Amino acid sequence: MRRGGWLRVMVCCAVLGSTSGCLGAVDRPDFESQVRSRGGGLVSALPLEAVAALGRRIGATDVEANVIVVSPPNTTQFRLTLVDQPDQVTRMMTTDHDLSARTPTVHLRVRPPDRPRQLDDYSFTLGDLSAPRPVRVSARHDLDGENFSVSEVPGLSRLEDIVDTALVRSDLPDGQLTVLVVSRFGPDIRMVANVLSPRAETVVEFDRTGAFLRVRQV
Protein backbone atom coordinates (compact mmCIF):
# COMPACT_ATOMS: atom_id res chain seq x y z
CA MET A 1 0.00 0.00 0.00
CA ARG A 2 1.48 3.36 -1.06
CA ARG A 3 1.47 6.53 1.06
CA GLY A 4 -1.81 7.58 -0.50
CA GLY A 5 -3.30 4.27 0.57
CA TRP A 6 -2.24 4.86 4.16
CA LEU A 7 -3.83 8.31 4.01
CA ARG A 8 -7.08 6.59 3.07
CA VAL A 9 -6.72 4.29 6.07
CA MET A 10 -6.46 7.30 8.37
CA VAL A 11 -9.43 8.94 6.65
CA CYS A 12 -11.41 5.78 7.38
CA CYS A 13 -10.90 6.50 11.07
CA ALA A 14 -12.77 9.74 10.58
CA VAL A 15 -15.68 7.87 9.02
CA LEU A 16 -16.21 6.21 12.40
CA GLY A 17 -17.45 9.54 13.65
CA SER A 18 -20.37 9.46 11.21
CA THR A 19 -22.44 7.27 13.54
CA SER A 20 -22.61 10.25 15.91
CA GLY A 21 -23.52 12.72 13.19
CA CYS A 22 -21.26 15.24 11.51
CA LEU A 23 -17.64 15.02 12.66
CA GLY A 24 -17.60 18.74 13.29
CA ALA A 25 -20.36 18.28 15.88
CA VAL A 26 -18.27 15.87 17.98
CA ASP A 27 -15.69 17.14 20.46
CA ARG A 28 -12.20 15.98 19.49
CA PRO A 29 -11.54 14.10 22.78
CA ASP A 30 -14.88 12.29 22.40
CA PHE A 31 -14.14 11.46 18.78
CA GLU A 32 -10.66 10.11 19.56
CA SER A 33 -12.17 8.01 22.35
CA GLN A 34 -14.67 6.55 19.86
CA VAL A 35 -11.88 5.67 17.44
CA ARG A 36 -9.79 4.00 20.16
CA SER A 37 -12.81 2.06 21.42
CA ARG A 38 -13.17 0.54 17.93
CA GLY A 39 -9.57 -0.60 17.69
CA GLY A 40 -7.99 2.69 16.75
CA GLY A 41 -8.52 2.13 13.03
CA LEU A 42 -6.30 -0.97 12.97
CA VAL A 43 -6.62 -2.87 9.69
CA SER A 44 -4.97 -6.01 8.34
CA ALA A 45 -3.08 -3.98 5.74
CA LEU A 46 -0.91 -2.57 8.52
CA PRO A 47 0.96 -5.75 9.59
CA LEU A 48 0.84 -7.28 6.11
CA GLU A 49 2.49 -4.26 4.51
CA ALA A 50 4.97 -4.03 7.38
CA VAL A 51 6.09 -7.60 6.82
CA ALA A 52 6.24 -7.13 3.04
CA ALA A 53 8.38 -3.99 3.37
CA LEU A 54 10.68 -5.69 5.86
CA GLY A 55 11.06 -8.75 3.66
CA ARG A 56 12.15 -6.55 0.77
CA ARG A 57 14.57 -4.66 2.99
CA ILE A 58 16.37 -7.70 4.41
CA GLY A 59 15.96 -9.99 1.42
CA ALA A 60 13.76 -12.57 3.17
CA THR A 61 10.92 -14.40 1.47
CA ASP A 62 9.53 -15.39 4.88
CA VAL A 63 10.42 -13.04 7.73
CA GLU A 64 11.49 -14.76 10.96
CA ALA A 65 10.11 -12.85 13.93
CA ASN A 66 10.79 -12.96 17.64
CA VAL A 67 7.93 -10.66 18.70
CA ILE A 68 5.45 -8.50 16.78
CA VAL A 69 3.67 -5.63 18.55
CA VAL A 70 0.77 -3.78 16.91
CA SER A 71 0.02 -0.42 18.55
CA PRO A 72 -3.21 1.52 17.95
CA PRO A 73 -2.88 5.31 17.71
CA ASN A 74 -2.65 7.48 20.82
CA THR A 75 -1.70 4.50 23.00
CA THR A 76 -0.98 6.59 26.08
CA GLN A 77 -2.34 3.73 28.21
CA PHE A 78 -0.06 1.21 26.51
CA ARG A 79 0.46 -1.87 28.67
CA LEU A 80 0.48 -5.66 28.54
CA THR A 81 -0.34 -7.85 31.51
CA LEU A 82 0.05 -11.61 31.13
CA VAL A 83 0.20 -14.41 33.67
CA ASP A 84 2.45 -16.57 31.49
CA GLN A 85 4.33 -13.83 29.66
CA PRO A 86 7.27 -15.30 27.68
CA ASP A 87 10.76 -13.98 28.30
CA GLN A 88 11.05 -12.57 24.80
CA VAL A 89 7.88 -10.50 25.26
CA THR A 90 9.16 -9.15 28.57
CA ARG A 91 12.42 -8.17 26.89
CA MET A 92 10.52 -6.43 24.09
CA MET A 93 8.30 -4.55 26.55
CA THR A 94 11.29 -3.34 28.56
CA THR A 95 13.18 -2.11 25.52
CA ASP A 96 14.73 1.35 25.64
CA HIS A 97 12.53 2.75 22.86
CA ASP A 98 8.89 3.74 23.19
CA LEU A 99 6.34 1.25 21.85
CA SER A 100 3.41 3.65 22.14
CA ALA A 101 2.31 5.47 19.00
CA ARG A 102 0.45 8.52 17.72
CA THR A 103 -0.58 6.61 14.58
CA PRO A 104 -1.15 2.86 13.99
CA THR A 105 2.30 1.25 14.17
CA VAL A 106 3.82 -2.22 13.91
CA HIS A 107 6.97 -2.99 15.89
CA LEU A 108 8.89 -6.05 14.72
CA ARG A 109 11.80 -7.81 16.39
CA VAL A 110 13.30 -10.11 13.76
CA ARG A 111 16.29 -12.32 13.05
CA PRO A 112 18.20 -11.24 9.92
CA PRO A 113 18.80 -13.97 7.34
CA ASP A 114 22.06 -15.89 7.85
CA ARG A 115 22.68 -14.28 11.27
CA PRO A 116 21.43 -16.89 13.75
CA ARG A 117 22.51 -15.03 16.92
CA GLN A 118 21.31 -11.54 15.99
CA LEU A 119 18.03 -9.65 16.34
CA ASP A 120 17.02 -6.26 14.97
CA ASP A 121 14.07 -4.01 15.81
CA TYR A 122 12.03 -2.21 13.15
CA SER A 123 8.91 -0.06 13.26
CA PHE A 124 6.45 0.53 10.43
CA THR A 125 4.17 3.59 10.39
CA LEU A 126 2.07 4.98 7.54
CA GLY A 127 4.03 3.09 4.90
CA ASP A 128 7.48 3.96 6.26
CA LEU A 129 9.87 1.30 7.59
CA SER A 130 12.46 2.48 10.11
CA ALA A 131 16.16 1.75 10.04
CA PRO A 132 17.19 -1.35 12.01
CA ARG A 133 18.01 -1.02 15.69
CA PRO A 134 20.33 -3.76 16.97
CA VAL A 135 19.11 -5.81 19.94
CA ARG A 136 21.43 -7.14 22.62
CA VAL A 137 21.23 -10.95 22.64
CA SER A 138 22.45 -13.03 25.58
CA ALA A 139 23.96 -16.50 25.29
CA ARG A 140 21.02 -17.81 27.34
CA HIS A 141 18.38 -16.56 24.88
CA ASP A 142 16.91 -19.48 22.93
CA LEU A 143 16.23 -17.74 19.64
CA ASP A 144 15.47 -20.99 17.82
CA GLY A 145 12.78 -21.82 20.38
CA GLU A 146 11.39 -18.28 20.54
CA ASN A 147 11.28 -17.31 16.87
CA PHE A 148 8.59 -18.08 14.31
CA SER A 149 8.02 -17.54 10.61
CA VAL A 150 5.43 -14.88 9.85
CA SER A 151 3.85 -17.24 7.31
CA GLU A 152 2.79 -19.35 10.30
CA VAL A 153 0.45 -16.57 11.46
CA PRO A 154 -2.43 -16.22 8.97
CA GLY A 155 -4.33 -14.40 11.71
CA LEU A 156 -2.44 -11.24 10.76
CA SER A 157 -4.77 -10.99 7.76
CA ARG A 158 -7.81 -11.00 10.11
CA LEU A 159 -6.88 -8.03 12.26
CA GLU A 160 -10.27 -6.34 12.01
CA ASP A 161 -12.07 -9.50 13.20
CA ILE A 162 -9.57 -9.96 16.03
CA VAL A 163 -10.03 -6.40 17.26
CA ASP A 164 -13.83 -6.66 17.12
CA THR A 165 -13.82 -10.03 18.90
CA ALA A 166 -11.46 -8.78 21.61
CA LEU A 167 -13.71 -5.83 22.37
CA VAL A 168 -16.89 -7.93 22.38
CA ARG A 169 -15.46 -10.79 24.45
CA SER A 170 -13.99 -8.38 26.99
CA ASP A 171 -17.46 -6.95 27.63
CA LEU A 172 -15.97 -3.84 29.23
CA PRO A 173 -17.95 -0.60 29.04
CA ASP A 174 -15.69 2.01 27.43
CA GLY A 175 -13.07 -0.70 26.82
CA GLN A 176 -10.22 0.20 24.46
CA LEU A 177 -7.70 -2.09 22.81
CA THR A 178 -4.25 -0.87 23.87
CA VAL A 179 -1.93 -3.39 22.21
CA LEU A 180 -1.82 -6.63 20.21
CA VAL A 181 1.20 -8.92 20.60
CA VAL A 182 2.21 -11.91 18.47
CA SER A 183 4.74 -14.32 19.94
CA ARG A 184 5.44 -17.89 20.90
CA PHE A 185 3.99 -19.00 24.21
CA GLY A 186 5.86 -22.23 24.71
CA PRO A 187 5.42 -24.29 21.55
CA ASP A 188 2.36 -22.36 20.39
CA ILE A 189 2.11 -19.05 18.55
CA ARG A 190 -0.55 -16.78 20.00
CA MET A 191 -2.02 -13.38 19.26
CA VAL A 192 -2.80 -11.59 22.51
CA ALA A 193 -4.74 -8.35 22.97
CA ASN A 194 -5.06 -6.11 26.00
CA VAL A 195 -8.39 -4.33 26.47
CA LEU A 196 -8.47 -1.62 29.12
CA SER A 197 -11.33 0.34 30.64
CA PRO A 198 -11.43 2.83 33.53
CA ARG A 199 -12.57 0.03 35.87
CA ALA A 200 -11.09 -3.22 34.56
CA GLU A 201 -8.62 -4.86 32.21
CA THR A 202 -8.72 -8.07 30.20
CA VAL A 203 -6.34 -10.17 28.16
CA VAL A 204 -7.92 -11.78 25.09
CA GLU A 205 -6.04 -14.65 23.47
CA PHE A 206 -6.25 -15.97 19.91
CA ASP A 207 -4.40 -18.77 18.17
CA ARG A 208 -2.12 -18.12 15.21
CA THR A 209 -5.07 -18.31 12.78
CA GLY A 210 -6.97 -15.60 14.64
CA ALA A 211 -9.44 -18.02 16.27
CA PHE A 212 -10.59 -16.94 19.73
CA LEU A 213 -9.19 -18.99 22.61
CA ARG A 214 -10.05 -17.32 25.91
CA VAL A 215 -10.50 -14.06 27.79
CA ARG A 216 -9.08 -13.38 31.24
CA GLN A 217 -9.65 -10.46 33.57
CA VAL A 218 -6.43 -9.22 35.19
C-alpha positions in Angstrom: 0.0 0.0 0.0 1.5 3.4 -1.1 1.5 6.5 1.1 -1.8 7.6 -0.5 -3.3 4.3 0.6 -2.2 4.9 4.2 -3.8 8.3 4.0 -7.1 6.6 3.1 -6.7 4.3 6.1 -6.5 7.3 8.4 -9.4 8.9 6.7 -11.4 5.8 7.4 -10.9 6.5 11.1 -12.8 9.7 10.6 -15.7 7.9 9.0 -16.2 6.2 12.4 -17.5 9.5 13.6 -20.4 9.5 11.2 -22.4 7.3 13.5 -22.6 10.3 15.9 -23.5 12.7 13.2 -21.3 15.2 11.5 -17.6 15.0 12.7 -17.6 18.7 13.3 -20.4 18.3 15.9 -18.3 15.9 18.0 -15.7 17.1 20.5 -12.2 16.0 19.5 -11.5 14.1 22.8 -14.9 12.3 22.4 -14.1 11.5 18.8 -10.7 10.1 19.6 -12.2 8.0 22.4 -14.7 6.6 19.9 -11.9 5.7 17.4 -9.8 4.0 20.2 -12.8 2.1 21.4 -13.2 0.5 17.9 -9.6 -0.6 17.7 -8.0 2.7 16.7 -8.5 2.1 13.0 -6.3 -1.0 13.0 -6.6 -2.9 9.7 -5.0 -6.0 8.3 -3.1 -4.0 5.7 -0.9 -2.6 8.5 1.0 -5.8 9.6 0.8 -7.3 6.1 2.5 -4.3 4.5 5.0 -4.0 7.4 6.1 -7.6 6.8 6.2 -7.1 3.0 8.4 -4.0 3.4 10.7 -5.7 5.9 11.1 -8.8 3.7 12.1 -6.6 0.8 14.6 -4.7 3.0 16.4 -7.7 4.4 16.0 -10.0 1.4 13.8 -12.6 3.2 10.9 -14.4 1.5 9.5 -15.4 4.9 10.4 -13.0 7.7 11.5 -14.8 11.0 10.1 -12.9 13.9 10.8 -13.0 17.6 7.9 -10.7 18.7 5.4 -8.5 16.8 3.7 -5.6 18.6 0.8 -3.8 16.9 0.0 -0.4 18.6 -3.2 1.5 18.0 -2.9 5.3 17.7 -2.7 7.5 20.8 -1.7 4.5 23.0 -1.0 6.6 26.1 -2.3 3.7 28.2 -0.1 1.2 26.5 0.5 -1.9 28.7 0.5 -5.7 28.5 -0.3 -7.9 31.5 0.0 -11.6 31.1 0.2 -14.4 33.7 2.4 -16.6 31.5 4.3 -13.8 29.7 7.3 -15.3 27.7 10.8 -14.0 28.3 11.1 -12.6 24.8 7.9 -10.5 25.3 9.2 -9.2 28.6 12.4 -8.2 26.9 10.5 -6.4 24.1 8.3 -4.5 26.6 11.3 -3.3 28.6 13.2 -2.1 25.5 14.7 1.3 25.6 12.5 2.8 22.9 8.9 3.7 23.2 6.3 1.3 21.9 3.4 3.7 22.1 2.3 5.5 19.0 0.5 8.5 17.7 -0.6 6.6 14.6 -1.1 2.9 14.0 2.3 1.2 14.2 3.8 -2.2 13.9 7.0 -3.0 15.9 8.9 -6.0 14.7 11.8 -7.8 16.4 13.3 -10.1 13.8 16.3 -12.3 13.1 18.2 -11.2 9.9 18.8 -14.0 7.3 22.1 -15.9 7.9 22.7 -14.3 11.3 21.4 -16.9 13.7 22.5 -15.0 16.9 21.3 -11.5 16.0 18.0 -9.7 16.3 17.0 -6.3 15.0 14.1 -4.0 15.8 12.0 -2.2 13.2 8.9 -0.1 13.3 6.4 0.5 10.4 4.2 3.6 10.4 2.1 5.0 7.5 4.0 3.1 4.9 7.5 4.0 6.3 9.9 1.3 7.6 12.5 2.5 10.1 16.2 1.8 10.0 17.2 -1.4 12.0 18.0 -1.0 15.7 20.3 -3.8 17.0 19.1 -5.8 19.9 21.4 -7.1 22.6 21.2 -11.0 22.6 22.4 -13.0 25.6 24.0 -16.5 25.3 21.0 -17.8 27.3 18.4 -16.6 24.9 16.9 -19.5 22.9 16.2 -17.7 19.6 15.5 -21.0 17.8 12.8 -21.8 20.4 11.4 -18.3 20.5 11.3 -17.3 16.9 8.6 -18.1 14.3 8.0 -17.5 10.6 5.4 -14.9 9.9 3.8 -17.2 7.3 2.8 -19.4 10.3 0.4 -16.6 11.5 -2.4 -16.2 9.0 -4.3 -14.4 11.7 -2.4 -11.2 10.8 -4.8 -11.0 7.8 -7.8 -11.0 10.1 -6.9 -8.0 12.3 -10.3 -6.3 12.0 -12.1 -9.5 13.2 -9.6 -10.0 16.0 -10.0 -6.4 17.3 -13.8 -6.7 17.1 -13.8 -10.0 18.9 -11.5 -8.8 21.6 -13.7 -5.8 22.4 -16.9 -7.9 22.4 -15.5 -10.8 24.5 -14.0 -8.4 27.0 -17.5 -7.0 27.6 -16.0 -3.8 29.2 -18.0 -0.6 29.0 -15.7 2.0 27.4 -13.1 -0.7 26.8 -10.2 0.2 24.5 -7.7 -2.1 22.8 -4.2 -0.9 23.9 -1.9 -3.4 22.2 -1.8 -6.6 20.2 1.2 -8.9 20.6 2.2 -11.9 18.5 4.7 -14.3 19.9 5.4 -17.9 20.9 4.0 -19.0 24.2 5.9 -22.2 24.7 5.4 -24.3 21.6 2.4 -22.4 20.4 2.1 -19.1 18.5 -0.6 -16.8 20.0 -2.0 -13.4 19.3 -2.8 -11.6 22.5 -4.7 -8.4 23.0 -5.1 -6.1 26.0 -8.4 -4.3 26.5 -8.5 -1.6 29.1 -11.3 0.3 30.6 -11.4 2.8 33.5 -12.6 0.0 35.9 -11.1 -3.2 34.6 -8.6 -4.9 32.2 -8.7 -8.1 30.2 -6.3 -10.2 28.2 -7.9 -11.8 25.1 -6.0 -14.6 23.5 -6.3 -16.0 19.9 -4.4 -18.8 18.2 -2.1 -18.1 15.2 -5.1 -18.3 12.8 -7.0 -15.6 14.6 -9.4 -18.0 16.3 -10.6 -16.9 19.7 -9.2 -19.0 22.6 -10.1 -17.3 25.9 -10.5 -14.1 27.8 -9.1 -13.4 31.2 -9.6 -10.5 33.6 -6.4 -9.2 35.2 
